[in-house]
């Protein structure tokens, strides 16, 4: 699995329109969200008259510099870090998208994935609209511009939401005003808070922490929030009895120090480790994580089981992409470059190796083989998620069903393939206990094969698929 995307928006009081403060704050916020996407990044700032932006392929510190950010003046801006789930890896797909129309311009940043993007794009192209990218975000932008020609922004956003099927957390700029939009099922995270006398919207609360801001709350499923420099208004566009938050935000994607939908991710992952220890106990000498996403769960496993926590693997955090290396031998070298064993900590020991998930199984096999070569006498794999048996269509770049090892192999067969002495997946019930949530409040499509929206050829567990099916009582506060 790969990271998804991170969105950011900041609006400060209007008495500082010629300041570059917003640009630099967005830079640091995106740096804090870098784990959500390392492919490309962009920042747009509005100076009261026009929009100015910087986009580039690569990491946040490589795309921006002090001089370039210094020219982005204004009191409101939108930012994005990207890993492509729809559209290829090229500059044309870099966000935020800025679309100009006779009423002004729209800037939009999106985290998520639309199931019906192809259909919507075909309809728009039949109307003569021209696309410069392969991204579903541009589809949302064109739909919004089409509505803004005839309606006010809130009514326009409502009409667009009626047409969208899938996941979307959006940060939108229109005419000096910032908008935060979350899909009616709340599939992707989005929160907002106070920063420097104004407001900020981010995918994760860690970006607020970085800016020394104050978290107010999560954007509610189906909610649109309108921010000016000094205040905000909330409009509940769609009402849903049960949300469908992405469970893998808690298992893997989000940073442990983030608060997602009211839950501290670190605590959830520690609970996952405790549940794993209860469900799959084993006689062992040490509990060791697969860094970094397995660390917190391994701590929880060690505390619950009473087994010593000791790192057996060390991650090289300065490594770039290695998949371009040709040949099997070089690929094996790339794995060792990314991660190395601490031999003295595992030699002659029975090791519980805790990881967040198994997708194809090839990486797990290589890691376990490394630990075994380092002298471990036994290796017991413990996985902090249930078996992944189905693909994700809602914003996670995951393998196809044919590539997902658990979709066609038993636990014992996976155990043998990854060369573990034993293998234990966390149960779905155990995961829900760790989350403190009910199954009907989470999207578990990749774990059950049943999805909260209609996807051609797949099972849907919800009757509601778009905003037309929701209660449309608009509330303003």
Protein Blocks (a to p, Z undefined) as FASTA:
>chain_A
ZZfbddddddddfklmmbcklmmmmmmmmmmmmmnockbccddddehjaccddddeddfk
lmpcfklmmmmgcjbdcddddddfbdcddfklpccdddddfkbpaddddedddfklmmmm
mmmmmnopacfbfbfklmmmmmmmmmmmmmcfklmmmmmmmmpgcdddddddeehiacdd
ddfklmagcddddeehiacddfbfklmmmnopacfbdcdehiacdddfkbccdddfbacf
bacddfklmmmmpcfkbceehiafklmmmmmmmmmmmmmgcddfbdcdddfklmmmmmmm
mmmnopacddfbdcdfkbccfklpgcjklmmmmmmmmpccdfklmgopacddddfbdckl
mmmmmmmmmmmmnopabdcdddfbdcdfbdcfehpacddfklmmklmpcfklmmmmnopa
bdcdddfklmmmmnopafklpccklmnopafbdcehiacfbfbfbfklpccbdcdZZ
